Amino acid sequence: MYAIIETGGKQYKVSEGDIITVEKLSVEAGSEYTFENVLAVCDGDKMSFGAPTVSGASVKASVIGDGKAKKVIIYKYKPKKGFHKKNGHRQPFTKLKIEKING
């Protein structure tokens, strides 16, 4: 059984027991989070798709913790002008473990 959920402007295919990293959510570690935006649910041969979401479907996940991704380097320069600019960014994320799919 798997489901397709939407969070943070992205879509994720999840099964029970999966560990995923999503855009940072405002929840604390150890708590439980429920995804209501379930786009599709597949249980063997039975598939249900939403328009845009499946009514009555939800995915429960437990929050493992927060973190930051690896640094992404942004480097700008203009040739023959002596202009160089270096910048970096670390995107925050939340790590979740999928506990149950209700569909």
C-alpha positions as CSV (number, residue, x, y, z in Angstrom):
1,M,0.0,0.0,0.0
2,Y,1.3,3.4,-0.9
3,A,0.0,7.0,-1.1
4,I,1.0,10.2,-2.9
5,I,1.0,13.2,-0.6
6,E,1.6,16.9,-1.2
7,T,3.5,19.2,1.2
8,G,5.7,22.2,0.7
9,G,4.8,22.5,-2.9
10,K,6.2,19.0,-3.7
11,Q,4.7,15.5,-4.1
12,Y,6.0,12.4,-2.3
13,K,5.2,8.7,-2.8
14,V,5.1,7.1,0.6
15,S,4.5,3.7,2.1
16,E,4.2,2.7,5.8
17,G,7.6,2.6,7.5
18,D,9.2,5.0,5.0
19,I,11.5,7.8,6.3
20,I,11.2,11.0,4.3
21,T,12.6,14.5,4.5
22,V,10.2,17.4,3.6
23,E,10.3,21.2,3.7
24,K,10.5,22.4,7.3
25,L,7.3,22.0,9.3
26,S,6.5,23.9,12.5
27,V,6.2,20.8,14.7
28,E,8.5,19.5,17.4
29,A,10.4,16.2,17.5
30,G,8.5,13.2,18.9
31,S,5.1,14.6,18.0
32,E,2.7,13.3,15.4
33,Y,1.7,15.0,12.1
34,T,-1.2,14.2,9.8
35,F,-1.2,14.9,6.0
36,E,-4.6,15.8,4.7
37,N,-3.5,16.6,1.1
38,V,-3.5,13.0,-0.2
39,L,-3.6,13.0,-4.0
40,A,-3.8,9.2,-4.6
41,V,-4.0,5.9,-2.6
42,C,-3.1,2.5,-4.0
43,D,-4.0,-0.7,-2.1
44,G,-3.0,-3.7,-4.3
45,D,-5.4,-3.6,-7.3
46,K,-7.6,-0.9,-5.8
47,M,-6.5,2.6,-6.7
48,S,-8.3,5.9,-5.8
49,F,-7.4,9.3,-7.2
50,G,-8.5,12.6,-6.0
51,A,-9.7,15.7,-7.8
52,P,-7.6,17.3,-6.4
53,T,-7.5,15.3,-3.1
54,V,-9.0,11.9,-2.0
55,S,-11.8,12.6,0.4
56,G,-11.4,11.0,3.8
57,A,-7.8,9.9,3.2
58,S,-5.0,10.9,5.5
59,V,-1.4,9.9,6.2
60,K,-0.1,9.9,9.8
61,A,3.6,10.4,10.4
62,S,5.8,10.8,13.5
63,V,8.4,13.6,13.6
64,I,12.0,12.4,14.0
65,G,13.6,15.8,14.0
66,D,14.8,18.9,12.1
67,G,18.0,19.5,10.3
68,K,19.7,21.4,7.5
69,A,20.7,20.1,4.1
70,K,24.2,20.3,2.6
71,K,25.4,23.7,1.7
72,V,24.6,24.9,-1.8
73,I,27.2,27.4,-3.2
74,I,26.1,30.3,-5.3
75,Y,28.9,31.9,-7.2
76,K,28.4,34.9,-9.6
77,Y,31.0,36.6,-11.6
78,K,31.3,38.9,-14.7
79,P,34.2,38.2,-17.0
80,K,36.8,40.9,-17.6
81,K,35.3,43.1,-14.9
82,G,36.8,41.8,-11.7
83,F,33.3,41.1,-10.2
84,H,33.1,38.0,-8.0
85,K,30.4,37.2,-5.4
86,K,30.2,34.0,-3.4
87,N,27.1,33.1,-1.4
88,G,25.8,29.9,0.3
89,H,22.5,28.5,1.5
90,R,21.5,25.5,3.7
91,Q,17.8,24.6,3.3
92,P,16.1,23.5,6.6
93,F,14.1,20.2,6.5
94,T,12.0,18.0,8.8
95,K,12.5,14.2,8.9
96,L,9.4,12.1,9.2
97,K,8.6,8.4,9.6
98,I,5.3,7.3,7.9
99,E,3.2,5.4,10.5
100,K,-0.2,4.7,8.9
101,I,-2.1,5.3,5.6
102,N,-5.9,5.8,6.0
103,G,-7.6,5.6,2.6
